């Protein structure tokens, strides 16, 4: 029997957004502890996973790794993944994906990959299913890289109790990861009082020449099509050599998904019998370009400013406090597509949509407002990839009110508040918090006052030590003469 989502008798409905678990077959215990504590604290009616649940580039999936869709599995394993596999084998116990893997995996690598995906899902879904909370999941740019594609992962999710991902298309769904979750009124009338929209935001730009950067960021709809000729030139100027986005940048929701976002409002309005758009919030993985409009450009020397990348390269930003809610955090650049596919414009024109929330950029946790729509982030809730300090990793809680869902309340439930200040592996967290894979990332790190001071002090100490050593060498050389 299908689960019916409904506002509580007191007129409230609570949603937890869990972003970027991004783990391998054995989910980190700190991630599980955070999810368990957040569910206890929030007592949610629904949990949404907004992509990159699967760390597709983990060494566990080396044999089936896909850097891009359409390639042969296991052909283009990244150097850093091979290094991680070696490191695990040398210093971290069993190597999940290296040359010493078991014979069954060699015989059927894709079957082995599927088993490991199920193991990962069981790990991060455990707190949800044990609590008996319904959940839904969409996809990010790393989920498919394990070699098991979204359609098959969708079927795996449905093996777990409480999964609301629809089994096939229809009025409320268009593709794996893109579907509507109507929430009925508390009076039992069946009227749809609100809807949660899950959107598959794509992974990487499909074609190097047709999915590259617009020289002028912020174009939308059909205007973007005429601005797509410069991706390779732009990348050559602003390369992110170690970035997992690859040279062609991030993808966007499919044309079918964009059309569906408009059509589903008409469907829900017809279901209610009044034809009116239903108040709706969108959850997806990759943010659209409009998220940059929650920021303001500042001089490069501004403390804590982040440097834009790709289509926004060469500019520095801080939060626009007039556009953002109190407590907002900007910890890294916005990893949006190089082109504006017109998604936010589609939401405005369709009516009813009041917010769009993403993950993807693990250190960001802001909520801003652009042209009448809230744009927001949840930071990573996982501990197996890069992100902020342990105490800042968390889950975003939403509380909606039936009388006016757009007047929702949201706040972060952090590891520091729910579990403790430190995780079980602070060295890994520290490395992930200070990770810089390119020059813009390095410059962003150096704009953090503590990092700048520590770097300056370390450099001064090294220079002093070098000067002393040079002086001692010179004195010894003079004595010899």
Secondary structure, DSSP 8 states (H G I E B T S, - for coil): ----EE--TTSEEEEEEEB---B-SS--HHHHHHHHHHHHHH--SEEEEES--B-TTSGGGGGG--SSTTS-TTSS--HHHHHHHHHHHHHSSS-SSSTT--HHHHH-HHHHHHHHHHHHHHHHHHHHHHHT--EEEE--TTGGGGS--HHHHHHHHTTSTTB---SS-BTTEEETTEEEEEEE-TTSS--EEEEEEE----SB-S-TTTSS--SSTT--THHHHTT-S-HHHHHHHS--TT-TT-TT-B----HHHHHHHHHHHHHHHHHHTS-----EEEE-SS--GGGGGGEEEE-TTSTT-EE--GGGTT-EEEE-TTTB-TT----S-----SS--SHHHHHHHH--EEEEEE-SSTT---EEEETTEEEEE--B--SSS--S-GGG-EEEEEEEETT-GGG-EEEEEEHHHHT-SS-S-HHHHHHHHT---SHHHHHHHHTSHHHHHHHHHHHHHHHHHHHHHHHHHHHHHHHH-
